[in-house]
């Protein structure tokens, strides 16, 4: 595990960067759900690590615009390990927010 020196000389785990956090959030959620990834639509640093909103295809239909999408909020620790997730929204792929 990578460590960093703080100004007080203590060593602690290093927080992964935003690009790595996005990859970790999307990859771990896709693996758990067995769904096709859409996109990471939000990412923010938290006291515990990272929070990301990840879009996935829950039900694939033809045409694509009829597919059912879902938005999941994913919580990661500072090193990018999954702490938890919850589905926050389901919608048709072609739906546009108002």
C-alpha positions as CSV (number, residue, x, y, z in Angstrom):
1,X,0.0,0.0,0.0
2,X,1.3,3.5,-0.9
3,X,2.0,5.9,1.9
4,X,2.7,9.6,2.2
5,X,4.5,11.8,4.7
6,X,2.4,14.4,6.4
7,X,3.7,17.6,7.8
8,X,3.8,16.0,11.2
9,X,6.0,13.1,10.0
10,X,3.2,10.4,10.4
11,X,2.6,7.9,7.6
12,X,-0.8,7.1,6.3
13,X,-2.5,5.6,3.3
14,X,-2.6,7.7,0.1
15,X,-6.0,8.7,-1.5
16,X,-6.2,7.5,-5.1
17,X,-6.8,10.2,-7.7
18,X,-10.1,11.0,-9.4
19,X,-9.5,9.0,-12.6
20,X,-8.6,5.9,-10.7
21,X,-11.6,6.4,-8.4
22,X,-13.9,6.6,-11.5
23,X,-12.4,3.3,-12.9
24,X,-12.7,1.6,-9.5
25,X,-16.3,2.7,-8.9
26,X,-17.5,1.6,-12.4
27,X,-15.5,-1.6,-12.5
28,X,-16.5,-2.9,-9.1
29,X,-20.2,-2.1,-9.6
30,X,-20.3,-3.8,-13.0
31,X,-18.6,-6.9,-11.6
32,X,-21.2,-7.1,-8.7
33,X,-24.3,-6.4,-10.8
34,X,-23.2,-8.2,-14.0
35,X,-24.5,-5.2,-16.0
36,X,-23.1,-3.2,-18.9
37,X,-21.7,0.1,-17.9
38,X,-23.1,3.4,-19.2
39,X,-20.9,6.1,-17.6
40,X,-19.8,7.7,-14.4
41,X,-22.0,10.7,-14.2
42,X,-20.7,12.2,-10.9
43,X,-17.7,11.9,-8.6
44,X,-16.8,13.7,-5.4
45,X,-14.2,13.3,-2.7
46,X,-15.7,12.6,0.8
47,X,-14.2,12.3,4.3
48,X,-14.1,8.5,3.8
49,X,-12.8,8.4,0.2
50,X,-15.0,8.9,-2.8
51,X,-18.7,8.9,-3.8
52,X,-19.6,8.3,-7.5
53,X,-22.9,8.0,-9.4
54,X,-22.6,5.2,-12.0
55,X,-25.0,4.6,-14.9
56,X,-25.6,1.0,-15.9
57,X,-27.9,-0.8,-18.4
58,X,-30.1,-3.0,-16.3
59,X,-32.4,-4.4,-19.0
60,X,-31.1,-4.3,-22.6
61,X,-33.8,-3.9,-25.3
62,X,-34.1,-3.3,-29.0
63,X,-34.1,-0.5,-29.9
64,X,-31.5,0.8,-27.5
65,X,-33.7,3.7,-26.5
66,X,-36.1,1.2,-24.9
67,X,-33.4,-0.2,-22.6
68,X,-33.8,0.3,-18.9
69,X,-31.0,2.3,-17.3
70,X,-30.2,2.7,-13.6
71,X,-28.1,5.2,-11.6
72,X,-26.2,3.8,-8.6
73,X,-24.5,5.8,-5.9
74,X,-21.2,4.0,-5.1
75,X,-19.1,4.7,-1.9
76,X,-15.4,3.9,-2.0
77,X,-12.7,4.2,0.6
78,X,-9.6,6.4,0.1
79,X,-7.8,3.5,-1.7
80,X,-10.8,2.8,-4.1
81,X,-12.3,-0.3,-2.4
82,X,-16.1,-0.6,-2.5
83,X,-17.8,0.3,0.8
84,X,-21.4,0.2,-0.4
85,X,-23.8,1.1,-3.2
86,X,-27.5,1.8,-3.7
87,X,-29.7,2.3,-6.7
88,X,-31.0,5.9,-6.7
89,X,-32.9,6.0,-10.0
90,X,-34.3,3.9,-12.9
91,X,-35.2,5.3,-16.3
92,X,-35.6,4.6,-20.0
93,X,-32.3,5.1,-21.9
94,X,-33.9,7.7,-24.2
95,X,-35.3,9.8,-21.3
96,X,-34.0,13.3,-20.8
97,X,-34.1,15.0,-17.4
98,X,-36.3,18.1,-17.1
